[in-house]
Amino acid sequence: MNNYGKRAENASLETIGLKHYDNAFWNLTPAELVEDAILNGQGVLTDTGALAIRTGEFTGRSPQDRFIVYDDKTADAVWWGNINKKFDADKFEALYNRMKAYLTNKDIYVRDAYACADDDYRLNIRVVTEFSWSNQFASNMFLRPTDEEIANFTPEWHIVCAPEFMAEPDIDGTRQHNFAIINFTEKMIIIGGTGYTGEIKKGIFSVLNFILPHEKNVLSMHCSANVGKDGDTAVFFGLSGTGKTTLSSDPNRRLIGDDEHGWSDNGVFNFEGGCYAKTIDLSQEKEPQIWDAIKFGAILENIGFVDGTSTPDYSDSSITENTRVSYPINHIDNIMNPSKGGMPKNIFFLTADAFGVLPPISRLTPGQAMYHFISGYTAKVAGTEAGITEPVTAFSACFGAPFLPLHPTKYAEMLGQKMEEHNVKVWLINTGWSGGEYGVGERISLKYTRAMITAALEGKLEDVNYVNHEIFGLAMPESCENVPAEILNPKNTWTDKGAYDQKANHLANQFVKNFEQFESAASEEIMDAAPKAKAEA
């Protein structure tokens, strides 16, 4: 194997203090990286050709162990608190010195990549990883330079990822042995003690969520996006598990990206070069594009197998509910190339309401759009996290609070300005439950959700009658092509109407309580969009 690989003539890791020469493998091909993973006993090939790996102790992000270095650059700009936790600059240097010592004489993998499909905002990244499959993940998820670009590549940011390096909290200032720390002054992210690949991708997302709105006047968004045959761009906001990847992967529309985008004066552009989809209960019938993308080059994380075979069992949640696949976006046929679109005509806020309260589709006023964007509601159901035995509300500002270094009102103000400027229609989509809460009702059919979104995109909900929800005030269509009319008003799907009213009022109170933290910065129009909850007994 050629350990030098493809790289610029003057490329060196010494700029970040790593003195690797003969054991640094640069920009290896997927085949080389997969081979190394298998030879090192870190993965197996499935019958689809995808590499299956296990991320170890952590099968998801660890938000309590993600930090930002507190210094002159970040002190007055970052929204400090439970989400953005301060880390001392001297502690960062000391911890990184220990990481460098740990990596000395180890084989490491180096990946030159970039973020942002719009060249005006391109961010060059050099990713250094302890494991080959971590490097393959970076290759899948970031944008891939051409050979010519690699020959002249200069990184602006570095990521150093060492899953088997453990911090010592008493010495290093971390909470526990795992960590993900962003240093905006040094332009570096260090990750240790966890093999969960999402820390790599979300680290750069957090970086862009600071740089673009704060320095470039570009709105960064936790969303998927696609483009119709007539060139109309649609954006889908939503937290994990609400359907961003599934609903934006539409055979009739070209995909821009499934998770992270910017909205500039040029239009919408993807930050990434790949997709990172949940695979729990994945089926070819329901999600054919994702199913077909799981082939050689893709990485399956923490899946089970059909007994005695190399066939993935996507129903197996024995390791985690958060089973995942990463794949380069070109594993999907109908994509935008480059990954850019025009100004959005429709925005969809996706929520998986496990209480069965919210309508499957509703049209939002500008005030409601801002209220629900700042709220960022979904629900967690039993089995998704330890200790959850019944549905609980989950609010995440701007549908992505864990990745927002700035105060949520900054992103909300930018979205409001852009929605008004471009006369964007905004819809709230409930991909959760109907006919009762989780355990009583049923999950809204994906077929119906797709039909409602298609109707909105094609303008077929323009001339239908609407009725407002009694408590939330949402405008609900009374008819929609290819959707049973009786499910459009959620109260109609409940046998016990009184129980529905009680549950709707309970959820409304949760919204109001959550929004108290934002009231001082909210306009009268936004506050008027709050649900009209009655005090609970």
Buried (B, 14 or more C-beta within 10 A) or exposed (E): EEBEBBBBEEBEBEEBEBEBEEEBBBBBEBEBBBBBBBEEEBBBBBEBEBBBBBBBEBBBBBBEBBBBBBBEBBEEBBBBEEBBBBBBBEBBEBBBEBBBEBBEEEBBBBBBBBBBBBEEBEBBBBBBBBBBBBBBBBBBBBBBBEEEEBEEBEBBBBBBBBBEBBBEEEEBBBBEBBBBBBBBEBBBBBBBBBBBBBBBBBBBBBBBBBBBBBEBEBBBBBBBBBBBEEEBBBBBBBBBBBBBBBBBBBEEBBBBBBBBBBBBEBBBBBBBBBBBBBBBEBEEEBBEBBBBBBEBBBBBBBBBBEEEEEEBBBBBBEBBBBBBBBBBBEBBEBBBEEBBBEBBBBBBBBBBBBBBBBBBBBBBBBBBBBBBBBBBBBBBBBEBEEEEEEBBBBBBBBBBBBBBBBBBBBBBBBBBEBBEEEEBBBBBBBBBBBBBBBEEBEBBBBEBBBBBBBBBBEEBBEEEEBEEBBBBBBBBBEBBEEBEEEBBBBBEBBEEEEBBBBBBBBBBBBBBEBBEEBEEBBEEBBBEBBBEBEEEE
